[in-house]
Amino acid sequence: MREASRMKQEGVVAGVPDLFVLLDGGRIIWIELKTRKGGRVSEAQYAIHAEFEERGQVVIVGKGAKDAFDQFFELLGPELTR
């Protein structure tokens, strides 16, 4: 609770993914990291993810860093090698 309170004071909004990547042309890929075992997307996260996707942004939910990395490069691999 103490950590949540501190983060809220710093402006962190519940549900916003952990990371984002800003690409050429203003495109954004949001990355939500979950643990490989038991990590679940919260209601607040589902709502924010849906809002971002409605705006044409991409949201990746990775079960661990490797899964997120693999999804990211599956999505952008050819584009990144140019």
Secondary structure, 3 states (H helix, E strand, C coil): CHHHHHHHHCCCCCCCCCEEEECHHHCEEEEEEECCCCCCCCHHHHHHHHHHHHCCCEEEEEECHHHHHHHHHHHHHHHHCC
